[in-house]
Amino acid sequence: MLSTPSAVQIFALCVIAWTAWKVLKRFVVKDPLSAIPGPPSESFWTGNLANLFSPIGWDYHDDLARRYGSVSRITGLFKESVLYVYDTKALYNIYIKDTDTFDESDDFIKRNIRIFGMGLISTTGEQHRKQRKMLNPLQDSLSKQVAGGEKEINLNAWTTRTALELIGQVGFGYSFDSLEPDAPEHPFTSSLKDLPSAVNDRMIKLVRTVLFPHVFNLGTPSFQRTVVNLLPWKKLHQIRDMVDVLHHSSIEIFEATKRSVKEGYRGTDGRIGEGKDIMSVLVKANMSAREEDRLTDDELIAQISVITFAGMDTTSNGISRVLHLLSEAPEVQERLRGEIMEAYEKWGDHDPTYDELNALPFLDAVCKETLRVYPPAPLGLREAKEDGVLQFATPVKTTDGEFITELFIPKGTNILISMRHCNTNPEIWGPDAAYWKPERWVQPLPETVAKAKVPGVYANMMTFIGGHRACIGFKFSELEMKVVLALLIKSFHIAPTGKKVVWLWHGVAQPTTEDAPTDSTGTKQLQLPLLVRRV
């Protein structure tokens, strides 16, 4: 007698059938992207993805751009064709003109719901003068560490702690860190810092791409949690624990905010900013909204992790990148220090305003050039939600030798957008486009920069993308970078240690060293060791 198949067996059969159909379809249905040039597939199962998403895959991306230009085709899972673009007109179609057609992938949305909850990126306020005062503990702590002379310090740890404390105070009226040298790292900090490398682990990425979209709605959250707990997978458990920390910390912050709003900020709850932080503004606005327009508590709680991740991780690694570059370019560091110290002499005892800080041309140039050449999040992903057409500013030569200026994109096509190669396109920025040269911003830019009509919200580049999905906090991020740099470079000289710094790509660029220790799952510890001394 045949036994009734279990739910697991039925699900496994469905996955096998789905996989078989995906593979069969590659041979039965004509691929509309087949005429677009690109590298040969390296694996039947994973195509070019192993090299494309390698943590050290920078050279592979550079070679792809050099050999095939601003539009190419790569191979994904099971021979799937994926479009790789940085053509400015195509980006305009994707981010501005046809945003309903080309939107975030289902994998991206579902993954973020599981990690952050139903989050919405909310506006960030500007508290320019207060930010400088928040950084006093950072300056004091570093000064104590180098009181005896030059010392090697992991500055990535400090930029991460500082960025989290700034977004904590401005965003939530909450202090995560005293910024004292011996203060323990807040669990929220370590979870946010380590999350990108964990979710971009090769096996995790494969499973979340192939399997996760199909099990997202399978069973209740408690059932899914039980399955995760039972699986003997250390990396998955690591992610589970990080998500738990983010969620529990977010609930704590939200409950404190809601309590303060209801009680009218009596000043006895230890909160910072007297209700002017982003979370307090959100809670008050939500309380006064009509019933049908109100967000649930879960939706508001989700804002905390989303805002913090957006405000901390990319910004802290952006600041680390500047410090690394300045340590290797002493003449640029000295020029920047001279400008900052001269400005502080003019400002006297008062803290600089937003306009005063922005009026420093070389500080602005250093920040812009770093964000141009080394965007913290160098790659974007979009999915065609319906059939559409992409137009190209530069004609694309097909494998048949024809030149095309537009391409039909069928529903379901995945599109990878290289922000970094749009930012360093020599046709836009000139033959030295790939080189970090801050001085280019203190002289007239090439006419091709304005003519390119790059659809980004910031300085003719795609670092903070564009359209309705643009980074709403990019001004805050830029200001944070300038405030931290003005403080550190005025007070401290930085230099290389001799250790080779390696930048890993985990969705965002993160620094480590060749000899960095690894954790129990084989992931390298993030660090940026630099020699620091008082000026």
PEZI-V298055 format. One record per residue. N is the residue number from 1. RES is the residue in one small letter. PSI is psi as a letter, one per 40 degrees, with the letter a starting at -180 (NA if undefined). BURIAL is # if it has 24 or more other ideal C-beta (glycine too) atoms within 12 Angstrom, else .. Layout:
N_RES_PSI_BURIAL / N_RES_PSI_BURIAL
This chain:
1_m_h_. / 2_l_h_. / 3_s_i_. / 4_t_h_. / 5_p_i_. / 6_s_i_. / 7_a_d_. / 8_v_d_. / 9_q_d_. / 10_i_d_. / 11_f_d_. / 12_a_d_. / 13_l_d_. / 14_c_d_. / 15_v_d_. / 16_i_d_. / 17_a_d_. / 18_w_d_. / 19_t_d_. / 20_a_d_. / 21_w_d_. / 22_k_d_# / 23_v_d_. / 24_l_d_. / 25_k_d_. / 26_r_d_# / 27_f_d_. / 28_v_d_. / 29_v_h_. / 30_k_h_. / 31_d_h_# / 32_p_e_# / 33_l_e_# / 34_s_d_. / 35_a_e_# / 36_i_h_# / 37_p_i_# / 38_g_i_# / 39_p_i_# / 40_p_i_. / 41_s_h_# / 42_e_e_. / 43_s_h_. / 44_f_d_. / 45_w_d_. / 46_t_e_# / 47_g_b_# / 48_n_e_# / 49_l_d_# / 50_a_d_# / 51_n_d_# / 52_l_d_# / 53_f_e_# / 54_s_i_. / 55_p_d_# / 56_i_f_. / 57_g_e_# / 58_w_d_# / 59_d_d_. / 60_y_d_# / 61_h_d_# / 62_d_d_. / 63_d_d_. / 64_l_d_# / 65_a_d_# / 66_r_d_. / 67_r_d_. / 68_y_e_# / 69_g_a_# / 70_s_e_# / 71_v_h_# / 72_s_i_# / 73_r_h_# / 74_i_i_# / 75_t_h_# / 76_g_a_# / 77_l_h_# / 78_f_f_# / 79_k_e_# / 80_e_h_# / 81_s_h_# / 82_v_h_# / 83_l_h_# / 84_y_h_# / 85_v_i_# / 86_y_e_# / 87_d_h_# / 88_t_d_# / 89_k_d_# / 90_a_d_# / 91_l_d_# / 92_y_d_# / 93_n_d_# / 94_i_d_# / 95_y_e_# / 96_i_d_# / 97_k_d_. / 98_d_f_# / 99_t_d_# / 100_d_d_. / 101_t_d_# / 102_f_h_# / 103_d_a_# / 104_e_i_# / 105_s_i_# / 106_d_d_# / 107_d_d_# / 108_f_d_# / 109_i_d_. / 110_k_d_# / 111_r_d_# / 112_n_d_# / 113_i_d_# / 114_r_d_# / 115_i_d_# / 116_f_e_# / 117_g_a_# / 118_m_g_. / 119_g_i_# / 120_l_h_# / 121_i_h_# / 122_s_i_# / 123_t_i_# / 124_t_h_# / 125_g_i_# / 126_e_h_# / 127_q_g_# / 128_h_d_# / 129_r_d_. / 130_k_d_# / 131_q_d_# / 132_r_d_# / 133_k_d_. / 134_m_d_# / 135_l_e_# / 136_n_d_. / 137_p_d_# / 138_l_d_# / 139_q_d_# / 140_d_d_. / 141_s_d_# / 142_l_d_# / 143_s_d_# / 144_k_d_. / 145_q_d_# / 146_v_e_# / 147_a_d_. / 148_g_e_. / 149_g_a_. / 150_e_h_. / 151_k_i_# / 152_e_h_. / 153_i_h_# / 154_n_g_# / 155_l_d_# / 156_n_d_# / 157_a_d_# / 158_w_d_# / 159_t_d_# / 160_t_d_# / 161_r_d_# / 162_t_d_# / 163_a_d_# / 164_l_d_# / 165_e_d_# / 166_l_d_# / 167_i_d_# / 168_g_d_# / 169_q_d_# / 170_v_d_# / 171_g_d_# / 172_f_e_# / 173_g_f_# / 174_y_h_# / 175_s_h_# / 176_f_d_# / 177_d_h_# / 178_s_e_. / 179_l_f_# / 180_e_i_. / 181_p_d_# / 182_d_e_. / 183_a_h_. / 184_p_i_. / 185_e_h_# / 186_h_h_# / 187_p_d_. / 188_f_d_# / 189_t_d_# / 190_s_d_# / 191_s_d_# / 192_l_d_# / 193_k_d_# / 194_d_e_# / 195_l_d_# / 196_p_d_# / 197_s_d_# / 198_a_d_# / 199_v_e_# / 200_n_e_# / 201_d_i_# / 202_r_d_# / 203_m_d_# / 204_i_d_# / 205_k_d_# / 206_l_d_# / 207_v_d_# / 208_r_d_# / 209_t_d_# / 210_v_d_# / 211_l_d_# / 212_f_d_# / 213_p_d_# / 214_h_e_. / 215_v_e_# / 216_f_d_. / 217_n_e_. / 218_l_h_. / 219_g_a_. / 220_t_i_. / 221_p_d_. / 222_s_d_. / 223_f_d_. / 224_q_d_. / 225_r_d_. / 226_t_d_. / 227_v_d_. / 228_v_d_# / 229_n_d_. / 230_l_d_. / 231_l_h_. / 232_p_g_. / 233_w_h_. / 234_k_d_. / 235_k_d_# / 236_l_d_# / 237_h_d_. / 238_q_d_# / 239_i_d_# / 240_r_d_# / 241_d_d_. / 242_m_d_# / 243_v_d_# / 244_d_d_. / 245_v_d_# / 246_l_d_# / 247_h_d_# / 248_h_d_. / 249_s_d_# / 250_s_d_# / 251_i_d_. / 252_e_d_# / 253_i_d_# / 254_f_d_# / 255_e_d_# / 256_a_d_# / 257_t_d_# / 258_k_d_# / 259_r_d_. / 260_s_d_# / 261_v_d_# / 262_k_d_. / 263_e_e_. / 264_g_f_. / 265_y_g_# / 266_r_e_. / 267_g_e_. / 268_t_e_. / 269_d_e_# / 270_g_e_. / 271_r_i_# / 272_i_h_# / 273_g_e_# / 274_e_f_. / 275_g_e_# / 276_k_e_# / 277_d_i_# / 278_i_d_# / 279_m_d_# / 280_s_d_# / 281_v_d_# / 282_l_d_# / 283_v_d_# / 284_k_d_. / 285_a_d_. / 286_n_d_# / 287_m_d_. / 288_s_e_. / 289_a_i_. / 290_r_i_. / 291_e_d_. / 292_e_e_. / 293_d_e_. / 294_r_i_. / 295_l_i_# / 296_t_i_. / 297_d_d_. / 298_d_d_. / 299_e_d_# / 300_l_d_# / 301_i_d_# / 302_a_d_# / 303_q_d_# / 304_i_d_# / 305_s_d_# / 306_v_d_# / 307_i_d_# / 308_t_d_# / 309_f_d_# / 310_a_d_# / 311_g_d_# / 312_m_d_# / 313_d_d_# / 314_t_d_# / 315_t_d_# / 316_s_d_# / 317_n_d_# / 318_g_d_# / 319_i_d_# / 320_s_d_# / 321_r_d_# / 322_v_d_# / 323_l_d_# / 324_h_d_# / 325_l_d_# / 326_l_d_# / 327_s_d_# / 328_e_e_. / 329_a_g_# / 330_p_d_. / 331_e_d_. / 332_v_d_# / 333_q_d_# / 334_e_d_. / 335_r_d_# / 336_l_d_# / 337_r_d_# / 338_g_d_. / 339_e_d_# / 340_i_d_# / 341_m_d_. / 342_e_d_. / 343_a_d_# / 344_y_d_# / 345_e_d_. / 346_k_d_. / 347_w_d_. / 348_g_b_. / 349_d_e_. / 350_h_i_. / 351_d_i_# / 352_p_i_# / 353_t_i_. / 354_y_d_# / 355_d_d_. / 356_e_d_# / 357_l_d_# / 358_n_e_# / 359_a_e_. / 360_l_h_# / 361_p_d_. / 362_f_d_# / 363_l_d_# / 364_d_d_# / 365_a_d_# / 366_v_d_# / 367_c_d_# / 368_k_d_# / 369_e_d_# / 370_t_d_# / 371_l_d_# / 372_r_d_# / 373_v_d_# / 374_y_g_# / 375_p_h_# / 376_p_d_# / 377_a_g_# / 378_p_e_# / 379_l_h_# / 380_g_i_# / 381_l_h_# / 382_r_i_# / 383_e_h_# / 384_a_h_# / 385_k_e_# / 386_e_i_. / 387_d_h_. / 388_g_a_# / 389_v_h_# / 390_l_h_# / 391_q_i_# / 392_f_h_# / 393_a_d_# / 394_t_h_# / 395_p_i_. / 396_v_h_# / 397_k_h_. / 398_t_i_# / 399_t_e_. / 400_d_e_. / 401_g_e_. / 402_e_i_. / 403_f_h_. / 404_i_i_# / 405_t_e_. / 406_e_i_. / 407_l_h_# / 408_f_h_. / 409_i_h_# / 410_p_i_# / 411_k_h_. / 412_g_e_# / 413_t_h_# / 414_n_h_# / 415_i_h_# / 416_l_h_# / 417_i_h_# / 418_s_g_# / 419_m_d_# / 420_r_d_# / 421_h_d_# / 422_c_d_# / 423_n_d_# / 424_t_f_# / 425_n_h_# / 426_p_d_# / 427_e_d_# / 428_i_d_# / 429_w_e_# / 430_g_i_. / 431_p_d_. / 432_d_f_. / 433_a_d_# / 434_a_e_# / 435_y_i_. / 436_w_h_# / 437_k_g_# / 438_p_d_# / 439_e_e_. / 440_r_d_# / 441_w_e_# / 442_v_e_. / 443_q_i_. / 444_p_h_. / 445_l_i_# / 446_p_i_. / 447_e_d_. / 448_t_d_. / 449_v_d_# / 450_a_d_. / 451_k_d_. / 452_a_d_# / 453_k_f_. / 454_v_h_# / 455_p_f_# / 456_g_i_# / 457_v_e_# / 458_y_h_# / 459_a_f_# / 460_n_f_# / 461_m_i_# / 462_m_e_# / 463_t_d_# / 464_f_f_# / 465_i_a_# / 466_g_i_# / 467_g_a_# / 468_h_e_. / 469_r_e_# / 470_a_i_# / 471_c_h_# / 472_i_e_# / 473_g_f_# / 474_f_d_# / 475_k_d_# / 476_f_d_# / 477_s_d_# / 478_e_d_# / 479_l_d_# / 480_e_d_# / 481_m_d_# / 482_k_d_# / 483_v_d_# / 484_v_d_# / 485_l_d_# / 486_a_d_# / 487_l_d_# / 488_l_d_# / 489_i_d_# / 490_k_d_# / 491_s_d_# / 492_f_i_# / 493_h_h_# / 494_i_i_# / 495_a_i_# / 496_p_i_# / 497_t_e_# / 498_g_e_. / 499_k_i_. / 500_k_h_. / 501_v_h_# / 502_v_h_# / 503_w_h_# / 504_l_i_# / 505_w_h_# / 506_h_f_# / 507_g_d_# / 508_v_i_# / 509_a_h_# / 510_q_i_# / 511_p_i_# / 512_t_a_# / 513_t_i_# / 514_e_d_. / 515_d_f_. / 516_a_i_# / 517_p_i_. / 518_t_i_. / 519_d_a_. / 520_s_e_. / 521_t_e_. / 522_g_e_. / 523_t_h_# / 524_k_i_# / 525_q_h_# / 526_l_h_# / 527_q_i_# / 528_l_g_# / 529_p_h_# / 530_l_i_# / 531_l_h_# / 532_v_h_# / 533_r_i_. / 534_r_i_. / 535_v_NA_#
